[in-house]
Amino acid sequence: MGKHFKHFKTVVYVPAEIAKAFTKEKLEKDYAFLEKYIGLDKIYLETHRGDCDVDPSQIKMIKVFLEEKGVEVSGGITTTIGDIEGSEPGKQRLFGTFCYTDPAMRKRLREISEDAARQFDEIILDDFYFTNCSCERCIREKGDRDWVTFRKELMKDVSENLIVKPMRAVNPKVKVIIKYPNWRESYHFTGYVPEVQRDIFDATYTGTETRSVAYTDQHLPEYLSYSLVRYFENAWPERNGGGWFDTYQCWSVDRYLEQAYLTAFAGAKELMHFMWADLIDNPFVAAMGMQLTKIDQMMDGAGRPVGVPTYIPFASSGENHLEMRLGMLGIPMEPTPFFPEDAKTLFLTESALADKDIIEKLRRFVEKGGDAVITTGFLREAGEALRASGLTEAKLTGRRYSVTRYHVTSDTAGYAEHRKPILFPEIVHGNNASWSLLNGGDGDLHASLFLRSTYGKGRLYTMAIPDNDSDLWQMPKAAIDVVKRVLCGKDYVSGRLFSNFTYEDGSMILYRYVKGENRADKVTVRTEKKVKALIDVQTGWKLPVTEICHRSYFGETREYVAEVVLTPGVFKKYRWEEA
């Protein structure tokens, strides 16, 4: 892939202010640091950001220096700007983003685009390429359209007529990349329209910065660094250039490194380190350098990542990023903006209801033999339609109750009590019309947490989601396993607070996060295939397997299991040795 690693390029972004201040001596010193620790394959060199424009002679100096070192150099633009001559004052523009109805700003953006295209054959747009402007001019041009529709149409026009066409007019060879931020659930509110822009831009890039999750103002589970790359791989097949992460609010080296691990495990072609000045003399970079070779080796022979299809239509929101919480329970997730009709198993959150035909698609999917898991958020918003379709009679009471006790109903002794109280929505259903596979309760009350209904040749499962969805990992392993057996089928890993990244070649990468119960933990790798051993791919060691036979509502099963100890911050790769 790059000159340093087989499966990805190491890339650094250079903002305009940094580029403008470079001297030859500073550039030489910084380059030596980056090359020593992470190996520099490529940079994106910005020509414009805010009120800063870099002189073409300065751009040329940097390009010549780095290209002589064997570094690829592409361009970058951040679409932010201050007040300029001729623009209307007093606009409330978050982060200084453009007002795309303002004639003076539109003219300036065209000039910025043309200038970059004269200097580069590949250009990326940083993720400030959105609009939140609601000035009087925008209100007038919006007319009777809602903001989402107006901004969708506006940014299609801007993308075509102020970015791509002007660039190609001065440089027919130019390749234009749009980087999407980490806030997928809000794209449509601010004019990010990947379903439209994939027909305009040449490629996309993915924001995989998750930072210190508990202390940021966004709802960004760590698993986003993996799942958002997978989402765009499915949205723009073969055109997702890479994943982009940074040092900000990463208050431990592990938190910084995890962003890179997951970005690479998702199959990103480039690992973008933002940004040049933040990396220099930063000990995070030395740690990254230690790990990059190990990450690269993890991907040897793996092929494409695979997981549980999760349907998240374009321009959707609801139970935002919930599938990422399941990803941190050890369930490999594969989000896609297209309904996966040929899948065997499907996971749907409230976001899926952005598809107006979802109930009929779901009915057909289950009737022909599919297993679908819906959440209580989906049930809350679509319960009447679900009941009318005949898929389930279940409904929510509107009450919430505290769960301190769990019961796996296929096991007469399968109780776990005295757990941390977690608030769940109460599901009611027709007794024996559907059946609860997992109950939760407190005192003399219990209700279903995982409910099975049958329809045609398939099954519809309803999963109760707690008020605080990050509490899912507090559930007992046995309770989580009920969900895993449905979503993952014959092969799953029993445990909590870890991720299982699975691949076409049958291998799996297991990673325990540095958070919560920050200690080593044992997980159980399970399969119904007849196997002889579980192989540690890195060392070649063979872990012994145990054959287990048991009966449940899933029928009589014979499993082969192996126990693995996971240490926080350490990734391991395994595959089964078949008998």
Secondary structure, DSSP 8 states (H G I E B T S, - for coil): --SS-SS-EEEEEE-HHHHHH--HHHHHHHHHHHHHHT---EEEEEEEETTEE--HHHHHHHHHHHHHTT-EEEEEE--B----TTS-S----GGGB--TT-HHHHHHHHHHHHHHHHH-SEEEE-TT-------HHHHHHHTTS-HHHHHHHHHHHHIIIIIIHHHHHH-TT-EEEEEE-S-GGGGGGTT--HHHHTTTSSEEEEE-----GGGSSS---TTHHHHHHHHHHHHSTT-EEEEEEE-TT--SHHHHHHHHHHHHHTT-SEEEEE-HHHHTT-HHHHHHHHHHHHHHHHTTTT-SEE-EEEE--TT--SSTTHHHHHHTBT--EEEESS--TT-SEEEE-GGGGGSTTHHHHHHHHHHTT-EEEEEHHHHHHHHHHHHHHTS---EEEEEEEEE-EEEETTSTT-EE-S---EEEEEEE--BTTBEEEEEEEETTEEEEEEEEEEETTEEEEEE---SSGGGGGGS-HHHHHHHHHHHHTT-EEE-SSEEEEEETTS-EEEEE-SSSS-S-EEEEEEESS-EEEEEETTT--EEE-EEEEEEETTEEEEEEEEEEEE-TT-EEEEEEEE-
